[in-house]
Amino acid sequence: MSSSLDVVVIGGGQAGLAAGYHLRRLGGLDFAVLDAHPAPGGAWQHAWDSLHLFSPAAYSSLPGRLMPPQQGETYPEAAHVVDYLTDYEQRYELPVHRPVRVQAVRRDGAHLRVETDSGTWRARAVVSATGSWSRPFLPAIPGRDAFQGRQLHTVEYRTPGEFVGMRVIVVGGGNSGAQVAADLAYDTDLTWVTQRPARFLADDIDGRALFDHATARRRALDEGRTDGGGVASLGDIVAVPPVREARDAGLLKAQPMFTRVTGTGVEWADGTRAEADVIIWCTGFRPALAHLAPLGLRGPRGHIPTRGTEAVGEPRLHLLGYGDWTGPASATLVGVGRPAREAARAVAALLR
């Protein structure tokens, strides 16, 4: 199979759908969205059972369509997000092709050649929106390979029922670490470990405030004003109800980071040890950019330098939804809309 289009969007999750929405609204562009997943919903369909958004539904929406509230839940569950994204791509008749796994993007004269497991697509411009869920990060902790129990990353965690009665160490002081630790706090022998002291945001701060803060910071930087700090300056953990309940019950008490993993647990610098049956690494992700390697664009820390969403070294490529470096709060549902609009407009201007 070989197709030639104006634009290929790589990734059918929230960022790819937002890009598709704005490309559709502009009109006159022949485009396709390539999604590696066999079903709609992006990474949300792989989330653990109790995962909740950090914001109410109305503040967790993609452009053009408010997320409906979930009955009985202020902060919607991941399954509700999957339903919303499924409806979203159907409502706007977005041309999503799945499952199509992109293997490489290469320059091909006036086009970019998108090589996939089901054929080649030639595009005048490409929007990469592959996110980071497929690239979990595990820290290089001494002894990690020697542990005789079970180790898993956030991407593999599903339900606390699997670990009842076990000694579990959860590593990570962000939202994922706190939510997973709260999930396990009641029926396991839990040790929660964080790189620095756990910092809970005030109970009245959720994703709405974080998005506003990230947007204001970006505006200040663009205008040459003093950097007041990103959302991390407010704290690391949104106190969604399950986290708040476990915290207030005294069940979420973070321990400092250990120095090594042993065969049966972990050990701190002073020789203190904790035995464990399971270690869950809630240690984040890295951008999934391997398909762009043939373009030779990577800069420091593996990031591709961007000007807004446009790749500095290749104006036909836009990156969307990977974090603040591709738009303020662009890795969130509510935050990706604005950079998606900017990317679509820039692509249209380039091609026209």
Buried (B, 14 or more C-beta within 10 A) or exposed (E): EEBEBBBBBBBBBBBBBBBBBBBBEBEEBEBBBBBBBEEBBBBBBBBBEBBBBBBBBEBBBBBBBEBBEBEEBBBBBBBBBBBBBBBBBEEBEBBBBBBBBBEBBBBEEEBBBBBBEEEBBBBBBBBBBBBBBBBBEEEEBEBBEEBEBBBBBBBEBBEBEEBEEBBBBBBBBBBBBBBBBBBBBEBBBBBBBBBEEBBBBEBEBBBBBBBEBBBEBBEEEEEEEEEEEBBEEBBBBBBBEBBBBBBEEEBBEBBEBBBEBBEBBBBBEEEEEBEBBBBBBBBBBBBBBEBBEBBEBBEEEEBBBBEEBBBEBBEBBBBBBBBBBBBBBBBBBBBBBBBBBBBBEBBBEBBE
